[in-house]
Amino acid sequence: PALFNIYFAFASIPIGFVLAIFFALGKASQNRLIANLCSGYIYAFRGSPFFIQLFMFYSLALAFNLSVWKPLGIDVIVLNPLLLGPAILALNTTAYSAEIFYGALITVPKGEIEAARAYGMSRSQQFRSVIWPHMIRLAWPAYTNEVVILFHATALVYFTLPVIGDQQDLMNKTAELVQRDYNAFLHFPVAAAYFLAVSLCIFFVFGLVYRRLTRHMPGATPIRFRMNRA
């Protein structure tokens, strides 16, 4: 069961990371339409509870399935939590991560960008050589926290989406064991210890990446992580 939580997290992280970069750049765009659309997306997902987002997207997918695909005789698998769960998680983490990357983007030293422009670099070269290294290095500690919180959020997926067959995650299995022997003081601490262990692994791996990102900086200190999102 615990593998489902890992699957939900790591199936959504790459998608959310890539989309977050584009939305961060979009929010910083000089085109007002693009900037407003990206800002609106970020605000909508950051301003609403993830629990409600799960219910809303599942209800939309169910309504679409019943009103469109079923009458056409098309058997879709979009309602399968193994597809719908990572999709909703990716949409959610995109908004939070985009705000993190946007905050890092606007703090990139303007002097270095102007120097790159004066040197004759194209926009793509400026991004690859100046903006991207600064942005990812500044955003990495906060993004690490977002990845851990995303992993914790996987505990909510099967509380809202239907369990199909043996697709039970850790929290479903824990609740089932508690209903069987009423020993909440055993099963829930074990589940908490599992999430703690995986979180420590994420911190460790992302800490190694951060050391790699800051290897050229003199006196670089290990990053300290702090939970900053409810």
N, C-alpha and C positions, 0 to 999 in steps of 0.2 A: 504493500500500500504506500509506503514512503516514497517509492520511485515516482508515483504520480505527481507529488509535490515538486520534485526535482524536474520532472518533465515539463510541467506547466511553466515553471520559472525559466528554464533554459531554452524552451521553445519560443518564448516571448521576448527574452532579453535582446537577441541580435536584431530582431525586427524593430523593437522599440528604440534601440540605440541608433540605427540608421535613420529612422523617421524623425527622431528627436533632433538630429543634426540639421536636417532639412527645415524643420519647423523653427529651430533657433535662428537659422539664417534667414528664414522667411520673416520672422518677427522683427529682425534687424534690417529688413529690406527698406529701401527708400521708396518703393512702390507702396502707396498707402493701402491699396486694396489687399495686396498679399500680406502686408504687415497686420492689417486688421483681421483678416481671416485666420491667420496663424495665432494671433493673440486671443481671438474668440474661442478657438479650439482649446488652447491651453487653459483658458479661464473656465470653460465648461467642464473639463475633466478634473481640474484641480478643485473646482468649487462644488462638486457633487460627490457624495460618498460612493466608494467603489462597490459596496453592496447593492446600491440602487442601480448602478451601471450594469451589473450582472443581470439583475431582474429585467431591466429595460431592454437590453440587447437580446436576451433570450426570448422575451415576449415578442419583439419585432421579428426575430428569426422564425418563431413559431407561427405568427400570423402570416408571414410571407410564405411559409411552407404550406399552410392550409389553404390560403387564398390564391396562390399562383402556381406552385409546383405540383401539388397534388392533383388539381383539376386537369393539368396537362399530362398526367401520368408519369411525371418525372420523380424518381426516388432520390432525393438529395440527402447528403450526410452532414449538412451544415449544422444540424441540431446536436450532433455528437459533441459532448463536452471536450473530447480530445482535440477538436478543431476550434470550437467556439470559445473554450476557456482561454487558450493562449492568445486568441485574437483579441478578446476583451482586455486581457492583461497587457498586451502590447499597446493597445490604444491608450490605456490608462498610464502606463509608464512612459509613453511617448510625451505626454503632456508635462509630467513632473521632470523628466530628464531634459526636455527642451527648455524649460525655465532655468534649469541648472546651467546648461550650455550657453543659453543667452546671457545669463549673468556673467559667465566667464568671458564670453565673446566681447561684451562691451567694456571689459577691463583690460583687454589686450592693449599694450602701450601704443598710442597713436604715432609716436615718433618712429617706432620700428616699421610701421606700415608705410609711413611717408618716406622713410629711407629706402625701403624696398621699391617703392614707386619711382623714387628718384634714380635708383640703380637701373631702372628699365624693366623690372619684372612685370609680367602680365598679371591679370587678376588671379588666374589659376595658380601661377607661381607664388604670388603673394600669400594665397590661402595655404598652399602646401608647405611653404618654407617659413612663414612667419605666424599667420593667424592660427592655423591648426595646432602646431606644437604648443603655443601659449594657451590656447583655449582648453585643450584636452588636459594639460597639466594642472591648470587652475581648477577645472571642474571635477577632476578624478576623485578626490576625497568625498565630495558631496554625492557624486554619482555612485560611489561604492555603497554609501548608505541607502541610496534609492534601490540598488539591486537587492540588498538584504531585506528591505521592507517589501519589495515585490515578492521575494520568496515567502515572507510571512503571509502576504495576502493570498497566496495559493490555498491557505487553509479555508478560505471562504468560498472557493469555486464550487465544491460539491455540496455546500449548504444552500446554494441557489439553483445550480444546474442539476438535471436528473442524473442519477447514477445508472449507467448502462452495464448490465452483466456484472463482472467482477471489478469494475472501475471504481474501487474504493480507495480514497486517499487516506493519509494517516489519521486525520481527524474523524472521518467516518468510522474507521476501524476502532479508534479509541472510544468513540461514543457507543459503538456496538458492544465493546467489552465492558464498559461501565454499566450498560443496561443489563448485561448478563450476570455480573457478580457484584455490582454496586460498589466497586472498589475504586472510587475516583481518585483517592490519594496515591494510588499506584500508577494507573494508566495515564492520567494527564501529566504528572511530572515526567514520565518517560517520553511522552510526546514533546513536552517542552525541552527536554534534554536533547532530543533529536534536532529540533529547530535550532537550538543553541549550537550544537556541533557543526551543522552545515553552515550556519552563519559565521562561525569562527574560520571555517575553511575558505569561505568567500573573502573574509577580511584578509586572510593570509595571502591568497592568490592575488587579490587586487592590490595588496600592499607591495608585493613583489613587482607588479606592473608599475606602481607609482615610483618605486626605487629606480626602475629602469628609465622612467620618464624624467626623473630628476638627477640622473647619474652625473650630469655635467655641471650641476650646481654645487658650488663649494659650501661645505657645512650643512648639507641637506639633512634634515631630521626625519625620522619615521612619522608617518601621518597618524593622527589620532582621530578615531571615529566617534561620532556622536549621533544618536538618533534624534532627528529634528522634524519628524513628520508623524502625525497621529495616524 
